[in-house]
């Protein structure tokens, strides 16, 4: 059964442009090799602001764990994380299972 991982990073107010820059220049070149699992990245526009949200789809929990282990083994991604983490005020990771009806990404 597929597992969806919804990651929400609430950034320190005013740090979104810096965070986007780090993602574009440092993280995305590494993430492109792993994006087959990526459903999408989003930036909040209304409601809870200053949030960077991404949704991933994995075959199962083992697939999810292997994905993050491989990604965080990448030195370039570790360097990105070192710059990005100080910008984060809060992180929420939610695992979701598809409902037995309706469309699924």
Buried (B, 14 or more C-beta within 10 A) or exposed (E): EEBBBBBBBBBBEEBBEBBBEBBEEBBEEBBEEBEEBBBEBEEBEEEEEBBBBBBBBBEEEEBBEEBBEEBEEBEEBEBBBEBBEEBBEEEEEEEEEBEEEEEEE
